[in-house]
């Protein structure tokens, strides 16, 4: 099975994105949020696109 990789953004860029939406987070909090979002994105990709990936 082909593995899909997600592009990871730098933590500083993510903190900046959070601040634009009025969310204050230090580096540790931002890393935890980002880790959760990557995990959630992988679940979604696996759930909805698994049938489209070549089976090996």
N, CA, C and O atoms as CSV, one atom per row, in Angstrom:
chain,resi,resn,atom,element,x,y,z
A,1,UNK,N,N,0.849,-1.176,0.000
A,1,UNK,CA,C,0.000,0.000,0.000
A,1,UNK,C,C,0.893,1.237,0.000
A,1,UNK,O,O,1.846,1.335,0.772
A,2,UNK,N,N,0.569,2.158,-0.864
A,2,UNK,CA,C,1.320,3.410,-0.937
A,2,UNK,C,C,1.011,4.258,0.288
A,2,UNK,O,O,-0.143,4.387,0.698
A,3,UNK,N,N,2.028,4.815,0.848
A,3,UNK,CA,C,1.846,5.628,2.053
A,3,UNK,C,C,1.771,7.100,1.670
A,3,UNK,O,O,2.619,7.608,0.936
A,4,UNK,N,N,0.768,7.761,2.164
A,4,UNK,CA,C,0.598,9.192,1.913
A,4,UNK,C,C,1.290,9.958,3.020
A,4,UNK,O,O,1.085,9.679,4.201
A,5,UNK,N,N,2.110,10.924,2.639
A,5,UNK,CA,C,2.773,11.748,3.645
A,5,UNK,C,C,2.158,13.143,3.627
A,5,UNK,O,O,1.816,13.680,2.574
A,6,UNK,N,N,2.032,13.696,4.787
A,6,UNK,CA,C,1.486,15.039,4.927
A,6,UNK,C,C,2.624,16.038,5.048
A,6,UNK,O,O,3.610,15.797,5.745
A,7,UNK,N,N,2.476,17.151,4.368
A,7,UNK,CA,C,3.474,18.211,4.475
A,7,UNK,C,C,3.356,18.830,5.866
A,7,UNK,O,O,2.264,19.191,6.306
A,8,UNK,N,N,4.461,18.945,6.534
A,8,UNK,CA,C,4.453,19.537,7.874
A,8,UNK,C,C,4.930,20.979,7.788
A,8,UNK,O,O,5.897,21.295,7.095
A,9,UNK,N,N,4.230,21.841,8.506
A,9,UNK,CA,C,4.602,23.252,8.499
A,9,UNK,C,C,5.465,23.546,9.726
A,9,UNK,O,O,5.328,22.884,10.755
A,10,UNK,N,N,6.345,24.528,9.622
A,10,UNK,CA,C,7.173,24.894,10.784
A,10,UNK,C,C,6.301,25.383,11.940
A,10,UNK,O,O,5.276,26.030,11.726
A,11,UNK,N,N,6.711,25.074,13.142
A,11,UNK,CA,C,5.928,25.435,14.330
A,11,UNK,C,C,5.751,26.949,14.444
A,11,UNK,O,O,4.705,27.422,14.889
A,12,UNK,N,N,6.767,27.704,14.044
A,12,UNK,CA,C,6.669,29.164,14.115
A,12,UNK,C,C,5.563,29.680,13.185
A,12,UNK,O,O,4.835,30.611,13.530
A,13,UNK,N,N,5.451,29.069,12.014
A,13,UNK,CA,C,4.397,29.454,11.069
A,13,UNK,C,C,3.023,29.110,11.632
A,13,UNK,O,O,2.073,29.877,11.471
A,14,UNK,N,N,2.915,27.957,12.293
A,14,UNK,CA,C,1.645,27.559,12.885
A,14,UNK,C,C,1.243,28.501,14.017
A,14,UNK,O,O,0.077,28.877,14.132
A,15,UNK,N,N,2.205,28.880,14.845
A,15,UNK,CA,C,1.919,29.819,15.930
A,15,UNK,C,C,1.422,31.139,15.351
A,15,UNK,O,O,0.494,31.745,15.887
A,16,UNK,N,N,2.032,31.582,14.264
A,16,UNK,CA,C,1.609,32.809,13.598
A,16,UNK,C,C,0.175,32.689,13.081
A,16,UNK,O,O,-0.610,33.630,13.199
A,17,UNK,N,N,-0.165,31.541,12.513
A,17,UNK,CA,C,-1.536,31.319,12.033
A,17,UNK,C,C,-2.535,31.351,13.185
A,17,UNK,O,O,-3.623,31.914,13.060
A,18,UNK,N,N,-2.157,30.745,14.303
A,18,UNK,CA,C,-3.030,30.773,15.476
A,18,UNK,C,C,-3.248,32.208,15.954
A,18,UNK,O,O,-4.373,32.596,16.268
A,19,UNK,N,N,-2.173,32.993,16.010
A,19,UNK,CA,C,-2.260,34.370,16.484
A,19,UNK,C,C,-3.159,35.214,15.578
A,19,UNK,O,O,-3.874,36.088,16.066
A,20,UNK,N,N,-3.132,34.964,14.269
A,20,UNK,CA,C,-4.000,35.705,13.345
A,20,UNK,C,C,-5.468,35.475,13.649
A,20,UNK,O,O,-6.308,36.330,13.371
A,21,UNK,N,N,-5.781,34.298,14.229
A,21,UNK,CA,C,-7.160,33.987,14.612
A,21,UNK,C,C,-7.438,34.302,16.077
A,21,UNK,O,O,-8.479,33.924,16.613
A,22,UNK,N,N,-6.501,34.995,16.720
A,22,UNK,CA,C,-6.708,35.420,18.095
A,22,UNK,C,C,-6.452,34.331,19.126
A,22,UNK,O,O,-6.913,34.438,20.262
A,23,UNK,N,N,-5.726,33.288,18.747
A,23,UNK,CA,C,-5.429,32.192,19.667
A,23,UNK,C,C,-3.989,32.327,20.136
A,23,UNK,O,O,-3.055,32.323,19.333
A,24,UNK,N,N,-3.825,32.447,21.446
A,24,UNK,CA,C,-2.475,32.546,22.011
A,24,UNK,C,C,-2.039,31.169,22.471
A,24,UNK,O,O,-2.738,30.508,23.240
A,25,UNK,N,N,-0.866,30.738,21.990
A,25,UNK,CA,C,-0.327,29.436,22.379
A,25,UNK,C,C,1.187,29.529,22.388
A,25,UNK,O,O,1.794,30.111,21.489
A,26,UNK,N,N,1.792,28.942,23.427
A,26,UNK,CA,C,3.246,28.887,23.425
A,26,UNK,C,C,3.684,27.722,22.538
A,26,UNK,O,O,2.843,27.018,21.980
A,27,UNK,N,N,4.979,27.518,22.407
A,27,UNK,CA,C,5.491,26.510,21.480
A,27,UNK,C,C,5.008,25.105,21.842
A,27,UNK,O,O,4.626,24.336,20.960
A,28,UNK,N,N,5.023,24.769,23.129
A,28,UNK,CA,C,4.592,23.433,23.554
A,28,UNK,C,C,3.110,23.195,23.228
A,28,UNK,O,O,2.741,22.136,22.720
A,29,UNK,N,N,2.274,24.186,23.526
A,29,UNK,CA,C,0.849,24.051,23.231
A,29,UNK,C,C,0.608,23.939,21.725
A,29,UNK,O,O,-0.201,23.124,21.281
A,30,UNK,N,N,1.306,24.753,20.949
A,30,UNK,CA,C,1.156,24.721,19.494
A,30,UNK,C,C,1.588,23.365,18.937
A,30,UNK,O,O,0.947,22.839,18.027
A,31,UNK,N,N,2.655,22.802,19.468
A,31,UNK,CA,C,3.112,21.484,19.021
A,31,UNK,C,C,2.068,20.411,19.315
A,31,UNK,O,O,1.850,19.515,18.499
A,32,UNK,N,N,1.421,20.498,20.480
A,32,UNK,CA,C,0.381,19.527,20.831
A,32,UNK,C,C,-0.832,19.674,19.910
A,32,UNK,O,O,-1.388,18.676,19.453
A,33,UNK,N,N,-1.233,20.894,19.644
A,33,UNK,CA,C,-2.368,21.143,18.745
A,33,UNK,C,C,-2.047,20.609,17.352
A,33,UNK,O,O,-2.869,19.931,16.735
A,34,UNK,N,N,-0.857,20.914,16.866
A,34,UNK,CA,C,-0.445,20.498,15.530
A,34,UNK,C,C,-0.356,18.976,15.448
A,34,UNK,O,O,-0.762,18.384,14.448
A,35,UNK,N,N,0.170,18.347,16.485
A,35,UNK,CA,C,0.248,16.891,16.507
A,35,UNK,C,C,-1.149,16.277,16.421
A,35,UNK,O,O,-1.351,15.300,15.700
A,36,UNK,N,N,-2.112,16.841,17.148
A,36,UNK,CA,C,-3.488,16.366,17.084
A,36,UNK,C,C,-4.058,16.543,15.676
A,36,UNK,O,O,-4.712,15.640,15.156
A,37,UNK,N,N,-3.815,17.692,15.063
A,37,UNK,CA,C,-4.337,17.949,13.719
A,37,UNK,C,C,-3.745,16.992,12.688
A,37,UNK,O,O,-4.458,16.531,11.797
A,38,UNK,N,N,-2.453,16.688,12.795
A,38,UNK,CA,C,-1.838,15.706,11.888
A,38,UNK,C,C,-2.469,14.329,12.077
A,38,UNK,O,O,-2.749,13.624,11.108
A,39,UNK,N,N,-2.686,13.957,13.335
A,39,UNK,CA,C,-3.310,12.668,13.628
A,39,UNK,C,C,-4.720,12.614,13.049
A,39,UNK,O,O,-5.104,11.621,12.430
A,40,UNK,N,N,-5.481,13.669,13.249
A,40,UNK,CA,C,-6.853,13.738,12.755
A,40,UNK,C,C,-6.880,13.712,11.226
A,40,UNK,O,O,-7.727,13.047,10.628
A,41,UNK,N,N,-5.959,14.429,10.602
A,41,UNK,CA,C,-5.886,14.439,9.137
A,41,UNK,C,C,-5.589,13.039,8.616
A,41,UNK,O,O,-6.181,12.611,7.625
A,42,UNK,N,N,-4.679,12.321,9.270
A,42,UNK,CA,C,-4.362,10.957,8.839
A,42,UNK,C,C,-5.580,10.052,8.965
A,42,UNK,O,O,-5.819,9.218,8.090
A,43,UNK,N,N,-6.351,10.200,10.035
A,43,UNK,CA,C,-7.572,9.408,10.185
A,43,UNK,C,C,-8.544,9.672,9.038
A,43,UNK,O,O,-9.125,8.742,8.479
A,44,UNK,N,N,-8.715,10.940,8.696
A,44,UNK,CA,C,-9.627,11.310,7.616
A,44,UNK,C,C,-9.157,10.736,6.290
A,44,UNK,O,O,-9.952,10.172,5.538
A,45,UNK,N,N,-7.875,10.877,6.001
A,45,UNK,CA,C,-7.328,10.346,4.746
A,45,UNK,C,C,-7.527,8.836,4.688
A,45,UNK,O,O,-7.961,8.304,3.666
A,46,UNK,N,N,-7.218,8.155,5.764
A,46,UNK,CA,C,-7.383,6.704,5.785
A,46,UNK,C,C,-8.844,6.299,5.630
A,46,UNK,O,O,-9.146,5.322,4.944
A,47,UNK,N,N,-9.735,7.026,6.247
A,47,UNK,CA,C,-11.164,6.692,6.207
A,47,UNK,C,C,-11.763,6.906,4.822
A,47,UNK,O,O,-12.503,6.055,4.327
A,48,UNK,N,N,-11.452,8.025,4.202
A,48,UNK,CA,C,-12.132,8.393,2.969
A,48,UNK,C,C,-11.376,8.044,1.690
A,48,UNK,O,O,-11.980,7.978,0.620
A,49,UNK,N,N,-10.086,7.822,1.783
A,49,UNK,CA,C,-9.311,7.585,0.570
A,49,UNK,C,C,-8.671,6.208,0.520
A,49,UNK,O,O,-7.965,5.901,-0.441
A,50,UNK,N,N,-8.892,5.382,1.508
A,50,UNK,CA,C,-8.292,4.061,1.551
A,50,UNK,C,C,-8.683,3.231,0.326
A,50,UNK,O,O,-7.858,2.479,-0.193
A,51,UNK,N,N,-9.919,3.354,-0.139
A,51,UNK,CA,C,-10.384,2.576,-1.298
A,51,UNK,C,C,-9.677,2.988,-2.591
A,51,UNK,O,O,-9.654,2.216,-3.550
A,52,UNK,N,N,-9.108,4.179,-2.631
A,52,UNK,CA,C,-8.474,4.678,-3.846
A,52,UNK,C,C,-6.984,4.357,-3.923
A,52,UNK,O,O,-6.363,4.528,-4.972
A,53,UNK,N,N,-6.415,3.895,-2.824
A,53,UNK,CA,C,-4.988,3.581,-2.813
A,53,UNK,C,C,-4.771,2.178,-3.364
A,53,UNK,O,O,-5.580,1.284,-3.115
A,54,UNK,N,N,-3.698,1.978,-4.103
A,54,UNK,CA,C,-3.431,0.636,-4.640
A,54,UNK,C,C,-3.175,-0.353,-3.509
A,54,UNK,O,O,-2.463,-0.046,-2.553
A,55,UNK,N,N,-3.751,-1.521,-3.623
A,55,UNK,CA,C,-3.572,-2.566,-2.621
A,55,UNK,C,C,-2.400,-3.444,-3.047
A,55,UNK,O,O,-2.350,-3.893,-4.192
A,56,UNK,N,N,-1.473,-3.689,-2.154
A,56,UNK,CA,C,-0.274,-4.437,-2.524
A,56,UNK,C,C,-0.104,-5.632,-1.756
A,56,UNK,O,O,0.865,-6.364,-1.960
